Amino acid sequence: MTQSNDTHMRQQIAGFIRQKISEGPVYMDTETTGLDREAEIVEVAVVDTHGQILMQSFVKPGRPIPPDATAIHGITNDMVQSAPSWPILWQSLRGLLIGRPLGLYNAEFDLRLMEQSMRNYRLPWRETFNVIDVMRVYSDYRGEWDPYRRGKKIFKLEEAGRYFRIGIPNAHRAAADTLLTRAVFHSMAGLDY
C-alpha cells in the first residue's frame, strides 16, 4: 500500500469511527470456559462510549471451568459460585446492548459464545446487533497483508494496544479488555480515550 493510499484509508476509517461514536456505542468483552462449541461465558463487562463500566459480572457456568481456562483469565470455580447464571444475567445485559452500536474485539467469538450460552440453557437466540468488529477495523487500519490468510493481517488486542501505546493491559479479564477495545477504537480516529 502506498503512503497516499494508507493515509486515505486511515482517514476513511477515522470518519467511520467518529460516526459510530456519535451514535453512542457500548463495548463488551467476555471470558469463557474455553474456545470449543460447548464453552460458556464466565465473565462479561460492558463499557459505554465515555469509558464508564455499565456492567461487570461473573457468570456461573453450567459446568466447571477447566484449569487451562483458569490459567488464562484467572477466574476460578469459587469466584463464580455465587454469580448469576447466564439466563439471569442476560435479562440485564440484553437491555444494554440492543439499539446501539456494539463494539467487540473479535466479534465472531463473543457473538458465538452468547449464542452458545443461550443454547446451553435451551433458550432461543433471535438477537441481531449493530456490531462493530474492532479487530477487523484495526486490521484495515494497519493494512498489512498476511500471505498465509490471503487477506489482511489480524492482530491480537494486546498488539493493537501496544501500537497506540495504550497503558491499559490486556489482562484477559472482561472489564480491562473492554476498556482496551474502546481505547483502540478511539485511537484509530485520533480521539482521546
N, C-alpha and C positions, 0 to 999 in steps of 0.2 A: 504494500500500500504506500503510495507517495505521501509526502508530508502534507500536501494540499488536500488529498482525499481523506487522510487521517484527521486533519483539522475539521474538515466539513462534516465527517461522520460524528465526531465528538460534539460539534455544535448542534447537530440534529438530535443526538441523544440527550444533551443538556436541555434542549427545548421540550422534548418528550417528558423528561423527568420533572421539569418545572410545572408543566401542565398537570401531571399526575399529582404532584404535591399540592397544587391549588385545589384539588378535589378531596383533600383531607384523608390520605391513605392511613391504614394501620399496617403494622408489620407483625409477623408471627414467626415463631420457631417452636419446634417440638424436639423432645428427646424421647428415645424409644427403647423397647426391649431388644431391638436388633434391626436387621435390614430385610429379613425374609418376608414371605407372604402371610405369615402368622403373627408378625411383630405388632406390638401395640404401643400407644403413646403412654409415657410415664411422667412427662412434664410438658407444660405448654406456657408460653408467655406471649402477650400481645402488648405492643407499644404504639402510641399514637404518633402523628406526624411531628409533634413537638418533643418527642423522646420521653413522654410520661408513660410509665408502666400502667396499663389498664387492667391486666390480669397476669398473675404469675402463680401457677399452681402445680403441685404434683398431681398425678392421676394414678389411681390404684388399678393396675392391670389385672386381667383375669387369670394370669399365670405368673409364676415368679420371674423376676428379672434375672437373666443369665449373668454369670460372673464376667463374661467377656464384654457385655454391655456396660456393666457397672465399672469395669476397668477404664472405659472411655469417658463416661459422663459423671461417674462418682455417685450415682443415685442407687441407693440400696433398697432392698425389700422393706427394711424397717422404716425408711424415710417415707415410703408411700403407703404404709399400713393403714393410716387413718385418713388418707386422701380420698376425695370423691372418686367414684368410678366414672368412666367416660360418659355414659348416658346422663349422669347428673351434671357433670361439668359442661357438657355440650349445650345444655339449656341456657347457660350464661354466655358461653363462648360464641355461639351462633349469632347472638344479637350484636356482638362487637364486630363481626366480620361481614355481615350482609349489608349491601347497599353502598359500599365504598371500595376503592381500590385496596387490594390486599397484597402487600409486598412480602415475598418469600424468597429465600436463597435456596435454590433447587426446589422449585415449586412442585415438580412432579413427585418428589419424595414425600413432602408434607401432605399434599392432597391425597396421595395413595394411602398414607398412614391414617389420615382422618377417616377415609372410606373404609379401610380395614377395621378400624376400631368400631365403627358403626356395625359393620357386618359381623364382627365377633359377638355382638350383643343382639344380633338378628334384627337390627333396626334399619329402616330404609335410608338410602342415601340419594337425595334428589337435588343436592346443592349445586349451584353454579355461582362461581365467584368471579369478580373482576380482578383477575390475578396479574400481578407484575412479577415475572421471574427475574429477580435482581441478578442472579447468577448469569442468565442469558444476556441481560442488558450489559453487564460488566464484560462479558465475553465479546460482545460487539464493540464496546468502548475500547478494549485493548486491541482488538483486531488482529490478533496473532493466529496464524494458520497452523493447524495440527494435521500433519500428513497422515497420521495413523487413523484419526477420526474422519478425515477428509472434510473437515469443517473448522470452524473457529475453535481455538483452544478454550477449554473450560478450566476455570481456576477455583481452588478451594476458597472458602470465606476468609481464612486467615491470610492467604496470599493477597486477596483484594484489600484487606485491611492494612497490610504492610505496604502495599503500593501507595496508598494515600497517607501513610504514616499515622494511622488512627490508633490512639492509645487504648482502645478497648480490646481486651484479649478475646480470642476465640476460645472460650472456656469449655465448650461442649456442654453448656448449660443454657437453658432456653432464654432467660432474660438477657444475659450478656450477648448471646449470638443474635438475638433480635435487635438489640441496640447497635451492634456492629453492622448488621444488614442495613438498617436505617442510615447509619453514618456513611457507608459505602455508596448508597443510593444518592444521598445528598451531595457527597463529594464529587460524584461524576458530573453534577450540574454546577460545580464550583460554589456550592452553598455551605454555610456553616452547619455543623451538626451538633 
